[in-house]
Amino acid sequence: MNKDTIHWTAKSNEDFQYRVAMDFVVQLEKKMDAEGITQQELARRLGVSVSRVSQVINKPGRLNLKSIVDYARALGLKAAVIAYEDGDQLNILGPVNSEIFIMSWQKLGCPKTAFDIEDFKQTHAENMILRSNIFSAWKMHEPFTLIGVVTGKSVLPGNDWNEASSTQSYIDKP
């Protein structure tokens, strides 16, 4: 395997640690930019010097877990340490960017418990069935069936498509 194709963090655990720490700092900077928080303000919130904040932001390789939690909480964020398997034991691709985890978590509705994930899966399954039914009706060019799938009501045959949305055009399904 060509050494040039391996991600730079594969060289050492220190490089990997630096990449993870830098990813964390990018999240801090995004939050600071979004809320107009300066390094001076962050230093005040943390009870540290501005030079210490600057040092952490510019050279995050020595961040420890306590500092990660302190910096995150000072900005109203939470932090998590996640160990994961991605099938890349040789680290050819490098660590997964935190944005991927954040987007995935948000796509699941920001679950806080396993029950929340189960609720999402149930709702998602129901939505997929509804989408499938709508697509099937549309594919067959049956506008009355399509309206019935969406509304749960049947449309009387012979009604004009434009009238189909009026309540007079519906009969309740048995």
LINPE-V286621 format. One record per pair of residues at least 6 apart in sequence whose ideal C-beta (glycine too) atoms are under 7 Angstrom apart, sorted by the first residue. I is the first residue (numbers start at 1). J is the second residue. If there is no record, write none. Layout:
BEGIN
I:J, I:J
END
This chain:
BEGIN
5:92, 6:92, 7:91, 7:92, 7:93, 7:94, 8:15, 9:15, 9:16, 9:19, 9:91, 9:94, 9:95, 10:90, 10:91, 10:92, 16:91, 16:95, 17:61, 18:61, 19:94, 19:95, 20:95, 21:60, 21:61, 21:63, 22:60, 23:97, 23:98, 24:60, 24:63, 24:68, 25:57, 25:60, 27:98, 28:71, 28:75, 29:57, 31:75, 31:77, 32:42, 32:75, 37:75, 39:50, 39:53, 39:54, 40:50, 42:53, 42:74, 43:49, 43:50, 43:52, 43:53, 45:74, 46:53, 46:70, 46:71, 46:74, 56:63, 56:67, 56:71, 68:79, 69:79, 72:78, 72:79, 82:101, 86:96, 108:117, 108:120, 109:116, 109:120, 111:117, 111:120, 133:149, 134:146, 134:149, 134:150, 137:145, 137:146, 137:149, 138:146, 143:161, 143:164, 144:155, 144:157, 144:164, 147:155, 147:164, 148:154, 148:155, 152:173, 153:170, 153:172, 153:173, 154:170, 154:171, 154:173, 155:164, 155:169, 155:170, 156:169, 156:171, 159:169, 163:169
END
